[in-house]
Amino acid sequence: MLDLEKMIEYTSPIQEDLDLFSEKLHDHLQGDSPLISSIAKHLLKSRGKRIRPVFLFLSSRAGDNFTDFSVDASLSIELIHTATLLHDDVVDESDMRRGQETVNSQWTNLISVLMGDYLFAKAFSMMVETNSIELMRSISRATERVAVGELRQIEETANYDLSEDAYLNIIADKTASLFAVSCEAGPILKSRDEKVRKNFADFGEKIGIAFQIADDLLDFVGDAKTIGKEPGIDVLTGQMTLPLIYGLHQSSPESRKEIIKILKAKDEKSFKKVYDFVLETGGIDYAYKKANKLAQEGLDSISSYKQNVYYKSLEDMVKFTTARAS
């Protein structure tokens, strides 16, 4: 079964929510200027899997927390995510994303940055529509965490002494923060108590970390067609990910020194040596197990909803997102 077919199956209980999301997203990105409309059309062509809206809708439905403002909340979070991608592509000097040219490649870096700023503004405007100060506070906090995570990741580039805990903190901010607020949005909008909010936020946080670990694994075991770039690009440009961190901490001083020398050389032809090193030291297997453990802990946070059809879809989605690199 293809990934798209799996997504259609797993998200079938919330298809109407996703259709309304797509309709409102299209409406919000049209008309402010011809340039914005052109870029919006380009972005909408490459829609991605919309993982965050899916988790927001499924978790909200599972906990009986869906409201008239749930779609607006999902739009705000997705636009923030898209804005960060536009800025990331400028920082990374990326030419391709999701199989098509990036905005900075097709237009310019300046336009990509400004379009990202525009999407941030749109996102915060949509937050106001929810009439929830608490949701605005949570999404604002999550957005701040994303920026902190991105800056920390840049700060730790090519830091081959980076610890696993430091890495997990970075990806928790950079990636999991938007998953957490997506899953907490329903309980916030329904004015649930602190315990319910925390359970759903913990679910999103752990799933988000597992999602990023699986994404990082694709740099080792993915292919160009799947990930939209050649494997090894991230690790050879100094990005520290769990398979490599684990491998470096498990290896002998001599082996570690040799691999760091290869990494510093940034020679794409040497990636096979790095891959073999990470595989032999158990880094890939360790990362798989860590992602699966976190995913299960996340599901355990909301296990009281197990008999719910939406919970079953959440289980399927969790397996789908964490098994992408298997």
N, C-alpha and C positions, 0 to 999 in steps of 0.2 A: 504494500500500500504506500503510495506517495505521501510525502509530508503534507501536501495540500489536502489530500483526501482525509488524512488523519485529523487535521485541523477542522475540517468541515464536520467530521463525525463528532469530535469532542466538544465543539462549540455549538452544536445543533440546538441545545436547550436555550441558548441566548442569541439565536440568530436574529430575532427581531430587534434586540438591543444593539447588536453590531450593525444592522442595516440603518437604524436611526443614527448611530454614531457616524457612519460614513456619510449619510445625507447631511447632517449638521456640520461635519468637518468640511465638506465640499462647499457648503453655503458660506461658512465663516472665512474661507480662504479666497473668495472671489470678490472682485470689484473695487478694491482700494486703489489700484493702479494697474496699467497694462503689464508692467514689469512683475509686480507681485503676482498677478494672475498667471503669467507665463511660468514663473518659478513654482507656484502652487500646483499647476498642472503637471509639471515635471515631478514634483514630490509625490503627488497622488498616484502617478504611474507606478512608482516604486513603493507600494503601500506597506511592505513588510508583513509580519504575522500579527501585528497589533497585540502583542502579548500582554501588555499592561492593561488595556481596556478589557481584554478577555478575563484576566484575573480579577479585575474590579467587578465586572458583571457577575461572574460565577460565584465569587466569594460573597457579594452582596445578596444574590439570590439564595445562596446556601443558608445564610444566616437570617433570612427574611428582613434584609436591610435595604432592599432596593427602593429608591424614591424617584420622584419626578426630576430630581436634580442629579441623579447618578450619571447620566450621559454627559451633562455639562462638566461634572468632576472628571470624568474620563477624558474628555476633550482637552481640558486644561493640562492634565498630567501628560497626555500624549504630545501636545504641542511643546511642552517644556522638554520632553525627551528628544523631539525632532530638532528643537533649537540647539540642544547640546551637541547633536550629531553634526549639524552644520558648522558649528564652531570647531568641533573635533577634526573635521575634514580639512579645515584651514591649518590647524596646528600640525596635523599629521601629513599635510601636503598630499592628501589622497586624491586619486583621479577617479576611482570607482567605488560605489557602494550599492549593495543589493543588485549587482549586475548591470548598473547603468552609471553614466557619468555623474560625478558629484556636482553640486551647484557651483563650487569654487572652480571646478574644471571647465564647465560649460559656460559660466559667466566669469566672475572674478572673485578673489579672496574678499575684497571689500563688500561686494554684493552678498556673499555668503554670510559674512558676519552681520551685516545689517538685516538680512532676512531672518537670521537667528534672533536678533534683537526684536524684530517685529513679531515673531512667534511668541517670544517671552511676554511681550505686551498683550498680545491676544489672549494668552493663557491666563494672565492675571485678571484681565477683563472678564473672562468666563467664570473665574472663581467668584467674582462679585455676584454673578447670576444665581449662585447657590444659596445666597443669603445666610451663609454659615461662617461666622468669624473663626470658629474652631477649625473648620476645614481649611480656610485661608491660612491660618497659622500653621497647620500641619504641612500643607503643600509648600508654603514658603520655607519652612524648616528643611523639608526634603530637598528643595532646590538649592538651598545653601549647602547642604551636605554633598550634593552632586559636585558643586564647584570645589569644595574642599577636597573631595576624593580625586578629582581631575588634577588639581594642583599637587596633591601628595604623590600621585602617580608620576607626574613629571619630575618632581623633586627626587624620587627614588629610582629614576631611570638609571640602569646599569649599576645599581647598588647590589652587588652580588653577595652581600652579607645580610640582605633583607630577611627578616624572620617571617615565618608563616603567620603569626598573629598580626604583624604589621600589614602584610598583604591582605589578610582577611578584613582588617579595618578599612583599608583603602577601597576594596571592592564593595564593602557594605555601604560606604558613603557614595561611591561613584555609581553603582548599579542598584543595589538592594533598596536604597532609600525610596526610590520611586515605586518599586514593587510594594514596599511596606505601606506607603501612604495610599496606594491604589486599593489595598485590601482593608485598610482602616477606614477608608472613605465612607463605606456603607454604614458601619456602626456610628460614625460621627454624625452623618446626616440623619440617622434614626435616633440620635441622642441616647445611645446605649451607655451602660455604665463603664467605668474605667477598665474593669476586668475583661469585658467583651472586646473593647477596643484594643487592649494589649494583646489578647489572643490572636486577633486577626492581623494586627501589625507584626507580631512575631512570625506568624505564618508567612506573610509577604517578605519579611526581611530574610528569613532562611531560604525561601524559594529563590529570592533574588541573588543571594550569594551562590547558591547551587547553580543557578542559571549562568552566572559569570564564570564560575570554575569550568563548566561545560563549554562555554564559549572560548575560554583560554585553551582548553584541550584541543579545540579544532585547529589551533595553530600548529599542533604537532601531528594530528591524525586526520585532519580534514583534507579536502582537495579544493583546487581553485574554483571549480564549478559550484561547490557547496558554500564556500565562505567568501567568494568574490575577490579573493587575492591568493597569491601563492603561499602555501604553508611555510612557516619559519620567519615570515616578515617581522612579526611582533617581537619574537625572542631575539632576532639578530639586530633589532634596533634598540635593544636594551630594556624592553618591557619585561618586568619580573612577574612570572606567573607560577602557580603552585607546583606544577610538575618539575619545573627547573629549580625552584627554591628547595623542594624536597630532595631532589637529586644532588644538588650541591652540598646540602647538609649531611647527606648519607655517604658521600664519596671520600676517598682518601685524599690527603693534602696534595699529592702529586697529580692525581686525576682531576681534582678540582682546579688546580692551577692551569692544567692543559686546556680544559674546557673554557675557562675564563679567557684565556689567550685567544681561542677560536672565536668566542663571542665578541671580543673587542675588535677583532679584525673585520667583522661584519661581512664575511664572505659567504654569499648564498650557497656556493658550491660545498661549503663545509657543514651545512645544516644537517646532513645525514649523520655526521659524527655527533652532533649535539642530540639529535633524536635518539641515536643508539645509546648514548650516555644516559639520557633521561629514562629510557625504557629499561636498561639494565639495572639502574639504581632504584627502580620501582616507582619513579615519579608519576608515570602515567597511571598506573594501577592505583596508587595512593590517591591521586586527584579524583579518579572515578568514584572510589569508595567514599571520599570526603563529600563529594557532591550528593551522592545517594543518601548518605547519613543525614546531611542537613535537610534534604528534601523530606525525608521521613519525619524528622523532628518538627518540620514546619506543618506537615499534615496532622501530626499528633496534637498540635496546638488547637486545632479546631475539630478534633475527632468526635465531639459530641453531636456533630451534624452528619454522621456517617450514613444514616438511613436516607439521606437526601439525594435526589437525582443530580443536583448541582454539585454536591460533594464528590460523587462518582466521576463527574466530568473534570472536577479539579484534580482528582487523583490521576486521571488520564493525562491531563495537561502537564502536571508535574513530571510524570514519567517521560512525556514527549519532550519537554524542554531540557531535562537533565540527561536524556539519552541521545541527544543530537550528535555527540562525539563518539558513540559506541559503534 
